[in-house]
């Protein structure tokens, strides 16, 4: 997920402060929390997207602060070294003290004008529902979940594979694609179609290899299929 998408998800401008980002995150987290939206199957995906966007922006802000502090510390160290060297040279007994010259008085300088930038966040805009692509993705994921509940696995596979072509790098699409393959393989095992079940189990394994919980269940079912074939 790019930083620009993170700003769009949280509904804040690119020049938003960390406090602005926190306010937007808390508002959206309360809105999409799964406990509050138990009847909405897409609430979990929305909540997770908001969490990922906030984490990326927060980590990016902390990284920028560390770089600024590091540069300031390096500049102060160089300045202190130069000051110490000049002081030691002045205090050396071999060097005569410099003659004192009167310091000319400087005319009073006008006060610099301070520009105050007021940042506003429009809390009325829903960044998820205002993004057509994101809304389409969430609607299609909800359809896949409904199809799985109705045990329409072939249709669910067709929908999720079409989503994978349109959103190849979306983690939630990858997750539900692997889940759909696994659900269909379970039905094939019950029907005694072990060879076809093994194909879809391997598809699930290769689709989302980072999902430890899913991979554990898939490998367990693969062992089950092998035992049934050998028995």
C-alpha positions in Angstrom: 0.0 0.0 0.0 1.4 3.4 -1.0 1.4 6.4 1.3 -0.9 8.3 -1.0 -3.5 5.5 -0.6 -3.0 5.6 3.2 -3.9 9.3 3.2 -6.9 8.7 1.1 -8.2 5.8 3.2 -7.9 8.0 6.4 -9.4 11.0 4.6 -6.5 13.4 5.6 -4.4 15.6 3.4 -0.7 14.9 2.6 0.4 17.6 5.0 -1.6 16.3 7.9 0.1 16.2 11.3 0.4 13.0 13.3 -2.4 14.2 15.6 -4.6 14.7 12.6 -3.9 11.2 11.4 -4.6 9.8 14.9 -8.0 11.6 15.1 -9.0 10.3 11.6 -7.9 6.7 12.5 -9.8 6.6 15.8 -13.0 7.8 14.0 -12.8 5.2 11.2 -11.7 2.5 13.6 -14.9 3.0 15.7 -17.0 3.1 12.6 -15.7 -0.1 11.0 -14.9 -2.1 14.2 -16.2 -5.7 13.7 -17.9 -5.7 17.1 -20.1 -2.8 16.0 -20.8 -4.2 12.5 -21.5 -7.8 13.1 -24.1 -7.9 10.3 -21.6 -6.5 7.8 -19.2 -9.2 6.5 -16.9 -6.5 4.9 -16.4 -4.6 8.2 -13.4 -6.7 9.1 -11.6 -5.9 5.8 -12.4 -2.2 6.1 -11.1 -2.1 9.7 -7.9 -3.9 8.7 -7.3 -1.5 5.8 -7.7 1.5 8.2 -5.3 -0.1 10.6 -2.6 -0.7 7.9 -2.9 2.8 6.6 -2.5 4.3 10.1 0.5 2.1 10.9 2.3 3.0 7.7 1.7 6.8 8.2 2.7 6.6 11.8 5.9 4.6 11.0 6.7 7.1 8.2 6.3 10.1 10.5 8.6 8.5 13.2 11.2 7.7 10.6 11.2 11.4 9.5 11.6 12.6 13.0 14.6 10.3 13.7 16.3 11.6 10.5 15.8 15.2 11.7 17.2 14.5 15.1 20.2 12.6 13.7 21.0 15.6 11.4 20.7 18.1 14.2 22.9 16.0 16.5 25.6 15.8 13.8 25.4 19.6 13.2 25.6 20.4 16.9 28.6 18.1 17.3 30.5 19.8 14.5 29.6 23.2 15.8 30.8 22.3 19.3 34.1 21.0 18.0 34.7 24.2 16.1 33.9 26.3 19.1 36.2 24.3 21.4 39.1 24.6 18.9 38.6 28.4 18.7 38.4 28.7 22.5 41.6 26.8 22.9 43.4 28.9 20.4 42.3 32.1 22.1 43.4 30.8 25.5 46.9 29.8 24.3 49.6 31.8 26.0 51.7 32.1 22.8 49.0 34.1 21.1 48.5 37.8 22.1 45.0 38.8 22.9 43.2 40.5 20.0 42.6 44.2 20.2 39.2 45.3 21.3 37.2 47.1 18.7 33.9 48.9 19.5 30.9 47.0 18.2 28.7 49.1 16.0 25.1 49.3 17.0 22.8 47.6 14.6 19.5 49.2 13.6 16.4 47.4 15.1 15.2 44.7 12.8 11.5 44.3 12.0 9.8 41.2 13.5 9.4 38.5 10.9 5.9 37.7 9.8 4.7 34.3 11.0 2.4 32.4 8.6 0.0 30.2 10.5 -1.4 27.3 8.4 -4.7 26.0 9.5 -5.4 22.4 8.5 -8.9 21.2 8.3 -10.2 17.7 8.1 -13.6 17.0 6.6 -15.0 14.4 8.9 -18.1 14.1 6.8 -16.3 12.4 3.9 -16.1 8.6 4.0 -12.8 7.7 2.1 -13.8 4.1 1.6 -17.2 4.7 0.1 -15.9 7.6 -2.0 -13.3 5.4 -3.7 -15.1 3.5 -6.6 -12.3 0.9 -6.9 -12.1 0.2 -3.2 -15.9 0.0 -2.9 -16.0 -2.4 -5.9 -13.4 -4.6 -4.2 -15.3 -4.7 -0.9 -18.6 -5.4 -2.6 -17.1 -8.3 -4.6 -15.5 -9.7 -1.4 -18.9 -9.6 0.3 -20.4 -11.5 -2.7 -17.7 -14.2 -2.4 -18.5 -14.6 1.3 -22.2 -14.9 0.6 -21.5 -17.5 -2.2 -19.4 -19.6 0.3 -22.2 -19.5 2.8 -24.6 -20.8 0.1 -22.0 -23.4 -0.9 -21.9 -22.1 -4.4 -18.2 -22.9 -4.7 -17.8 -22.9 -8.5 -19.3 -19.4 -8.8 -17.2 -18.2 -5.8 -14.1 -19.4 -7.5 -14.9 -17.7 -10.7 -15.6 -14.4 -8.9 -12.5 -14.5 -6.8 -10.2 -15.4 -9.7 -11.6 -12.5 -11.6 -10.9 -10.2 -8.6 -7.3 -11.6 -8.5 -6.8 -10.4 -12.1 -8.0 -6.9 -11.3 -6.4 -6.6 -7.8 -3.4 -9.0 -8.0 -1.6 -7.5 -5.0 -4.5 -6.9 -2.6 -3.9 -9.0 0.5 -7.6 -9.4 1.3 -8.3 -10.8 -2.3 -5.3 -13.2 -1.9 -6.7 -14.4 1.4 -10.2 -15.1 0.2 -9.0 -16.7 -3.0 -7.0 -19.2 -0.9 -10.0 -19.7 1.5 -12.3 -20.4 -1.5 -10.0 -23.0 -2.9 -9.7 -24.7 0.5 -13.5 -24.7 1.1 -14.1 -26.3 -2.3 -11.4 -28.9 -1.7 -13.2 -29.9 1.6 -16.4 -30.6 -0.4 -14.4 -32.6 -2.9 -12.9 -34.8 -0.2 -16.4 -35.5 1.2 -17.5 -36.4 -2.3 -14.6 -38.8 -2.7 -13.0 -36.8 -5.5 -9.5 -37.0 -4.0 -7.5 -36.2 -7.1 -9.4 -33.0 -7.7 -9.4 -32.1 -4.0 -5.6 -32.4 -4.0 -5.3 -30.0 -6.9 -7.3 -27.3 -5.1 -5.5 -27.9 -1.8 -2.2 -27.2 -3.6 -3.8 -24.1 -5.2 -4.7 -22.8 -1.7 -1.2 -23.6 -0.5 0.5 -21.6 -3.3 -2.0 -18.7 -3.2 -1.5 -17.5 0.4 1.7 -19.2 1.7 2.1 -16.6 4.5 -1.2 -17.4 6.2 0.0 -19.8 8.8 -3.4 -20.9 10.1 -4.7 -21.6 6.7 -1.5 -23.4 5.6 -1.8 -25.6 8.7 -5.3 -26.7 7.8 -4.4 -27.2 4.1 -1.4 -29.5 5.0 -3.6 -31.4 7.4 -6.1 -32.0 4.6 -3.4 -33.0 2.2 -2.2 -35.7 4.6 -5.8 -36.8 5.0 -6.2 -37.1 1.2 -2.9 -39.2 1.0 -4.2 -41.5 3.7 -7.5 -42.0 2.0 -5.7 -42.7 -1.3 -3.3 -45.2 0.3 -6.1 -46.8 2.3 
